[in-house]
Amino acid sequence: MRPTDRPVQALAALLRAELGAELPEPGGPTTLDGDDALAQAVARWAAAHPDQRLVLTIDQFEELVTLCRDDDEREHFLVLLATAVKERPDAFRLIITLRTDFEPQFTQPGSLLAEAWPEARYVVPALDIDDLRQVIEGPASVRVLYFDPPGWWTA
């Protein structure tokens, strides 16, 4: 998922679509309203899927800063995530992609994610020219797209 300008609503919609009955209908009194609402949804899901883990991937996590203007919603979203990670480590995994220039905004002392950040952080190494070529040309060739001239990646 991406946070968008309404991250709690985006998360609720995703969970409702993916977990179905594990989350109340929109507008219900417990639709991610409480701080532990996500953890409770994960617990209900885990009870039905005891040998599995639920993985939530949030791409472009910096949208919490760039798009979400509602400080209360931003904070509630972070509380939902932090509570689920802390209360359901057996059943819930969180993967976040974030531009490194936004990292300080989520890792300052007192931040909900600061405690887990150093241990959980993984920096994706920069691509060299051969990797970059493969990342672009590989998927393109599956769709029978080729580059002209063939050596476009050499400078």
N, C-alpha and C positions, 0 to 999 in steps of 0.2 A: 504494500500500500504506500501511498504518499500522504503526508499530513494534510495537505491543502490548507485553505484558510479556516476550515472547521474540523480540526483533527479528531475531536471526540465523535462527531457525527460520522466522519469517514470511517473511523474504527468500528463504530456500532453497525454501520451498513455492511462493512466487510464481514464482521462476525456473524451477523444475521444471515448473510448470503452463504457463508461457508459452514457455519455451525447450526443453522436453522433453529431448531427448538431449544438450543442451549442458551439463547438470549431472548428476552422479552421483545414484543413488538414495539415499533417506534412510538414514542410518546408515553410508553408505560412508565410506571413509577420507579422502576429499577433499571431502566435502560442506561447502563453505565453511569448512573447518578452517584453512587457511593464510591468512596476511594478504593474499595476492594471489589468493585463490580466486575472488572476484568478477571481478577483472580478467582472469583466465584464462577464465572463463565468457564474458565479453564478447568476448575475443579469438576464442574458438571460434565464437561467434555471428557476429562481424564477418567471419570468413573465409567463412562461408556466405552473408552478406548484405553484400557489399563496398560497395555504394552507399547503405547505410542507416545510421542511428544508433539506438542503443538508448537510450530515455529512461525513467528510473526516477523516478517521482513518489512522494514520501513525504509524506503528509498528517499533520498533527498531530505533527510531529517532537518536540514537547515531551513526548510519551509516553515518550521515552527517559529522561526524568527522572521523570515522574509515575508510570509503570507498571513500568518495568524496574528491578527491585531488585538485579539481579546486575551488579555493577560490571565484572566481567570480560567478560560478554556485551555490555554497553553499549560498552565500549572496543573489543572485537573488531568490532562492527557499524560503529563509526566508522572503524576501520582499514580494513575492507573497502571502505567507500564512498570514503574518501580515497585509497586505493591505486588503485582503479578510475578515479577522476577524474584522478589524476596520470598513470597509466600508459596510459590509453586515451582521451585527449582527442579523438582522431579518430573514435571509435565510440560513446562513452558520454557521456550528459548526465544530470545529477542535478538534479531540481527538488524543493525542500523547502518546505513551508508550516510556519510557526512563528509562534506568538504572540510579539509583540515583547517581552513581559515575560520570556520565556525566552531571548532572544537572548544576553545576557551569559554564560550557561552554556556556550555553544558558540563564543564569539568571544574568550575570554580568551587572552592570550599563552600559547603552548604547546598550545592546543587544535588538534586535527587539522584543523578547518575554518577556523581563524582567518586563515590566510594568504590563502585564496581568498575569504573572506567579503566584504570591502569591494568588490571588483570584481564579484562575482556577485550581490550583494544587490539586491533590487528590493522596494520598499515599495508595496503596493497602496494607492492613495489611499482615503480614507474616502468612503463613498457619501453623496451628498446625498439629499434626500427624494424627488426624482423618480427617481433611480437605484434607490433602495430599493424604491419602488413597482413599478418595472419588473422588478426581480429577483424580487419575490414574485408579482406579478400575471401576468407573462409566462408562466412555466411553469404556473401555475394555469389560465390561460385555455386552454392547449393541452389540458388535461384537462377542459375545460368546467366549471371551477369559477369562481365569481364571488363577490365580496365584497358583503355587505349590512350597512351602507349602503355605496354605491360610493365615497364619499370618506373611507374609514376612515383613510387616511394623513395627513389634515390634522388638526392639533391644535386 
